[in-house]
Amino acid sequence: MDSMAADTALAERSAWRLGVALAVASAAAWSTAGFFTRLIPLDLWTLLAWRGLFGAAGLFAVIAAVERGNPFARLIALRPAGWLFVAVSAVGMVFFISSLRHTTVAHVSVIYATAPFVAAGLGWLVLRERPGRSAVIASLAALAGVVVMVGFGREGSLFGDGLAFCMTLAMAAMMVIARRSRDISILPAACLSALASGLACWPFGDPLAVTGHDLALLAAFGFVNSALGLSLFTFGARLLPPVETALIGALEVPLAPVWVLIAFGETPGLATVIGGAIVLAAVVAHILAGAGRETSQT
């Protein structure tokens, strides 16, 4: 029995380590959006079109590899809530990439980090789920952090920050939709969302005029940031407790500005650093408070 217990503990430890590695890798992959947006010298619509199509292709390959049966059937099996999730996600992606073109990566990352609190507000309005005291306090702290960053920061632009908030609102709406309809298959929904955003943006750009070099960068953008990021997160989340998944996912916030700092010298100002630190602290405190409530209830 001792040997069996030891083998079980070893297997659980190995699964946990694999989950942590996958979650960290997913955060790193997701954090490259600003880097690729700065790196690829194309107009916004062409960038969005190819990014969406390559992201959809990568996600479809993952679905075909890991799902049993016909992968096309997985895509068309979505219910109305799933299609709403697809539409909101596609719109959110357009706002996301657009915001990266009009403000700093640090501003976008910090504003995006407030999504759980915006989702709590939407959940209260739509689902009548009253947020707890810790969520309200964390939300106010996060709001203060954003005010410090936007109000006192010299870099960025209000227009770009507004686009980032619209993206955050879309992400919060996706959280509420997923919470209300828990049977939504995330990978197929994300695949269709990427495809929809790519096709919608195709007529507004000049996708057929890209060079081979740019096409390779666009493929890397779609595969790494979209397909790889979501796939690694999905598989890692299956091996970790939700609180650890959420905490590791928060690494995306400080990582995203690091890549553009190293590659392009885009340095966040003091107000952005202070505001970002406040928001990140609020996110971590909110996650830990939620874990504490779950522990006390068991």
Secondary structure, 3 states (H helix, E strand, C coil): CHHHHHHHHHHHHHHHHHHHHHHHHHHHHHCCHHHHHHHCCCCHHHHHHHHHHHHHHHHHHHHHHHCCCCHHHHHHCCCHHHHHHHHHHHHHHHHHHHHHHHCCHHHHHHHHCCHHHHHHHHHHHHCCCCCCHHHHHHHHHHHHHHHHHHHHCCCCCHHHHHHHHHHHHHHHHHHHHHHHCCCCCHHHHHHHHHHHHHHHHHHHCCHHHCCHHHHHHHHHHHHHHHHHHHHHHHHHHCCCCHHHHHHHHCCHHHHHHHHHHHHHCCCCCHHHHHHHHHHHHHHHHHHHHHHHHHHHHC
